[in-house]
Amino acid sequence: MTQGVVIAAHGRHYLADARGRKLQCVTRGKKSNVAVGDVVELQETSANQAVIESIAERKTLLYRSDQYKSKLLAANVTQLFIVVATEPGFTEDLVSRALVAAQAAGIKAHLILNKIDVAEALEKTRQRLALYAGLDYPVLEVSAKATPRAAYDTLMPLLKGQSSILIGQSGMGKSSLINLLVPDADIATREISVALDTGKHTTTFTRLYHIDADTTVIDSPGFQEFGLYHLTEGMLERAFPEFASRLGKCKFYNCHHVNEPECAVLTGVKEGEIAATRHALYVQLRHESLQTIGY
């Protein structure tokens, strides 16, 4: 048996790094519960192929889900960076949901505001991000293309010694940031594409890069939606940091914080201490969680 770390996933095909050796991997049967970042036990079947026999206990697991299935994003990450930009416009729903997912998974979250050289859109974008900054989510301002050295110096100290994942919608400049942070990222991606047999016109896939021995960064495909159907009501209320001081102070012990009388969370909304948009997101996510097949 050989131990490795899964560095890429495409469908049910995986690539693992086993002490510098790249092994093409599959799971037994139709299992597809492997995530990039997983530490796995491998049974080698040839010089560059193996079967994943088991997955080591995960420290964290980040994933999104709809009514029918889950999409694993990454395992064992310690921090999440959500990349937004001055242009094109980003979707606040995606940002908010990603922050909730990170909070629920016990993963520290940051926002990266890219393309700050686009001066005419900068102040408006800052205003849109002020809500998250007010919740103590760090907002890091960079321009990967206009001032790459400054962007590198801003981000690299935060990455050192951590396992980080970058997510964001297409067009936010995430690829430019990865190429800035990871030497030879394009070369590594082409090698992974060949190993996964995804062809020249590669369907995007999640991949892990080693920056040094104790620093990794995971690049994920751009996506537009972030379903959180897997989060229970109790998990959701704890994933909103602005609710924390009010939980347990409602009139009813089983308060859902939707329309109950003398709800401490709703009082916070009325008093302006909790943003109405954030509470609306909580209500929407709670509704979605109740739609999961099996309820």
C-alpha positions in Angstrom: 0.0 0.0 0.0 1.1 3.5 -0.8 0.0 6.8 0.7 -0.8 9.8 -1.5 -2.6 13.1 -1.7 -5.3 13.6 -4.3 -4.2 16.6 -6.4 -6.9 16.5 -9.1 -10.3 15.1 -9.8 -12.3 14.8 -13.0 -15.4 12.7 -12.8 -14.4 9.4 -11.2 -10.8 9.7 -12.3 -8.2 11.1 -9.8 -4.6 12.0 -9.8 -2.6 11.4 -6.6 0.8 12.6 -5.6 2.7 9.8 -3.8 5.9 11.3 -2.6 6.6 13.0 -5.9 5.2 10.2 -8.1 2.0 10.9 -10.0 -0.5 8.0 -10.0 -3.7 7.8 -12.0 -6.4 6.5 -9.6 -9.9 5.1 -9.6 -12.1 4.0 -6.8 -13.6 0.6 -6.3 -17.1 0.3 -7.8 -18.9 3.5 -8.5 -17.8 5.4 -5.4 -17.0 9.0 -6.1 -16.6 10.3 -2.5 -13.0 11.4 -3.0 -12.1 15.1 -2.8 -9.0 17.0 -3.9 -6.8 17.3 -0.8 -7.8 13.9 0.6 -5.0 11.7 2.0 -5.6 8.2 0.6 -4.2 4.7 0.8 -3.4 3.3 -2.7 -3.0 -0.1 -4.1 -0.8 0.2 -7.1 -1.8 -1.8 -10.1 0.9 -0.7 -12.5 3.8 1.8 -12.7 1.5 4.8 -12.8 -1.9 3.5 -11.8 -3.6 2.7 -8.5 -6.9 2.0 -6.8 -8.0 4.2 -3.9 -8.6 1.7 -1.0 -9.3 4.2 1.8 -9.5 7.8 2.7 -7.8 9.1 5.9 -9.9 11.1 8.4 -10.5 14.6 7.1 -9.8 17.7 9.1 -12.3 19.7 7.0 -14.5 19.1 4.0 -15.9 21.9 1.8 -18.7 21.0 -0.5 -21.9 22.3 -2.1 -25.1 20.4 -2.7 -28.5 20.6 -4.4 -31.6 18.5 -3.6 -30.2 15.4 -5.3 -26.4 15.3 -5.0 -23.3 16.8 -3.4 -20.3 18.2 -5.2 -17.1 17.9 -3.1 -14.8 20.9 -3.5 -11.8 20.1 -1.3 -10.7 18.2 1.8 -8.4 19.3 4.6 -8.3 23.0 3.6 -7.6 25.5 6.4 -8.8 28.6 4.6 -11.0 29.8 1.7 -10.4 32.8 -0.6 -13.4 34.1 -2.5 -12.2 36.0 -5.5 -14.4 38.9 -6.7 -13.6 41.8 -9.0 -14.5 45.3 -9.9 -15.6 44.0 -13.3 -17.4 42.0 -14.4 -19.9 42.3 -11.6 -20.0 39.4 -9.1 -23.1 37.7 -7.5 -23.5 38.5 -3.8 -25.6 35.4 -3.4 -22.6 33.2 -4.3 -20.3 35.2 -2.0 -22.7 34.9 0.9 -23.3 31.2 0.4 -19.6 30.4 0.2 -19.0 32.3 3.5 -21.8 30.3 5.1 -20.2 27.0 3.8 -16.8 28.0 5.2 -18.2 29.0 8.5 -20.2 25.7 8.8 -17.1 23.7 7.9 -14.8 25.5 10.4 -12.7 27.1 7.6 -11.4 30.6 7.8 -12.6 32.8 4.9 -11.2 35.8 3.2 -12.3 37.9 0.2 -10.0 39.0 -2.5 -11.0 42.0 -4.5 -9.1 41.8 -7.8 -8.7 44.4 -10.6 -8.6 47.4 -8.2 -6.9 49.3 -11.1 -10.4 49.7 -12.6 -10.8 52.9 -10.7 -14.3 53.9 -11.9 -15.9 50.7 -10.4 -13.7 50.5 -7.3 -15.7 52.6 -4.8 -19.0 51.0 -5.6 -17.4 47.5 -5.3 -15.9 48.4 -1.9 -19.4 49.5 -0.7 -20.8 46.1 -1.8 -18.1 44.3 0.2 -18.5 46.5 3.3 -21.1 44.2 4.8 -18.7 41.3 4.8 -15.8 43.4 6.1 -18.1 44.5 9.0 -18.5 40.8 9.9 -14.7 40.5 10.2 -14.1 38.7 7.0 -10.8 40.2 5.7 -11.1 41.9 2.3 -7.7 41.9 0.4 -7.4 44.4 -2.4 -5.1 43.4 -5.3 -4.6 43.7 -9.1 -3.0 40.5 -10.4 -2.2 42.0 -13.8 -1.6 45.7 -13.1 0.5 45.3 -10.0 1.5 41.6 -9.7 4.4 42.1 -7.3 2.2 43.9 -4.8 -0.6 41.3 -5.2 2.0 38.5 -4.5 3.3 40.3 -1.4 -0.2 40.8 -0.1 -1.3 37.2 -0.5 1.7 35.0 -0.1 2.2 35.6 3.7 -1.4 34.5 4.3 -0.9 31.3 2.2 2.3 30.2 3.9 1.9 27.0 6.0 -1.8 26.7 5.0 -3.9 24.6 2.7 -6.0 27.2 0.8 -8.7 27.0 -1.8 -9.6 29.8 -4.3 -13.2 29.9 -5.6 -15.1 32.5 -7.6 -17.2 33.1 -10.7 -15.6 33.0 -14.1 -14.0 36.3 -15.1 -12.9 37.4 -11.7 -9.2 36.8 -12.4 -8.7 33.7 -10.3 -6.5 32.0 -13.0 -4.3 35.1 -13.1 -3.9 34.9 -9.3 -3.1 31.2 -9.4 -0.4 31.8 -12.1 1.0 34.6 -10.0 1.2 32.5 -6.8 2.2 29.1 -8.3 5.3 28.9 -10.5 4.7 26.8 -13.6 0.9 26.4 -12.8 0.1 26.3 -16.5 2.7 23.5 -17.1 1.4 21.6 -14.1 -2.2 21.9 -15.3 -1.3 20.6 -18.8 0.5 17.6 -17.2 -2.6 16.9 -15.0 -4.9 17.1 -18.1 -2.8 14.5 -19.9 -2.8 12.3 -16.8 -6.5 12.5 -16.4 -7.0 12.1 -20.2 -9.2 15.1 -20.4 -7.9 16.1 -23.8 -6.6 19.4 -25.2 -9.9 21.2 -24.6 -10.0 20.4 -20.9 -13.2 20.4 -19.0 -12.3 22.4 -16.0 -11.4 20.4 -12.9 -10.3 21.1 -9.3 -6.5 20.8 -8.8 -4.0 21.2 -6.0 -0.6 22.8 -6.3 2.3 22.6 -3.9 3.9 25.9 -3.3 6.4 24.4 -0.9 6.5 21.5 1.6 3.8 22.8 3.9 1.9 25.2 1.6 -0.7 24.2 -0.9 -3.3 26.0 -2.9 -6.3 24.5 -4.6 -7.8 26.0 -7.8 -11.5 25.2 -8.4 -13.6 25.7 -11.6 -15.6 28.9 -11.8 -19.2 28.3 -10.9 -22.4 30.4 -10.6 -24.3 28.6 -7.8 -23.5 27.4 -4.4 -26.2 25.1 -3.0 -26.1 24.3 0.7 -28.9 21.8 1.0 -26.8 19.6 3.3 -26.8 22.2 6.2 -29.3 21.6 8.9 -31.2 24.4 10.6 -28.9 24.2 13.6 -25.8 24.3 11.4 -27.2 27.3 9.5 -27.9 29.5 12.5 -24.4 28.9 13.8 -22.9 29.7 10.3 -24.1 33.4 10.6 -21.6 35.0 13.0 -23.9 38.0 13.6 -26.5 35.7 15.1 -24.1 34.3 17.7 -24.7 36.7 20.6 -28.5 36.3 20.2 -28.8 32.5 19.9 -30.5 31.0 23.0 -32.2 34.3 23.9 -35.4 33.9 22.0 -38.7 33.5 23.8 -39.1 29.9 22.5 -36.3 27.4 22.9 -37.0 25.9 19.4 -37.3 29.3 17.6 -36.7 29.1 13.9 -35.8 32.8 13.6 -38.3 33.2 10.7 -41.5 35.0 12.1 -41.7 33.9 15.7 -42.7 36.5 18.4 -39.9 37.8 20.6 -37.2 36.3 18.5 -33.8 37.7 19.4 -32.5 37.4 15.9 -35.5 39.2 14.4 -35.1 41.9 17.0 -31.5 42.2 15.8 -32.8 42.7 12.2 -35.3 45.4 13.4 -32.6 47.2 15.3 -30.2 47.2 12.3 -27.6 45.0 14.0 -28.3 42.2 11.6 -28.5 43.0 7.9 -32.0 42.2 6.4 -30.3 40.7 3.4 -28.3 38.3 5.6 -31.4 37.2 7.5 -33.3 36.7 4.1 -30.4 34.4 3.0 -30.8 32.4 6.3 -34.5 32.0 5.6 -33.9 30.9 2.0 -31.2 28.4 3.0 -33.4 27.0 5.8 -36.2 26.6 3.2 -33.8 24.8 0.8 -32.5 22.5 3.5 -36.1 21.3 4.1 -36.5 20.4 0.5 -33.8 17.7 0.6 -35.0 14.3 -0.7 -35.9 12.2 2.3 -37.5 14.9 4.5 
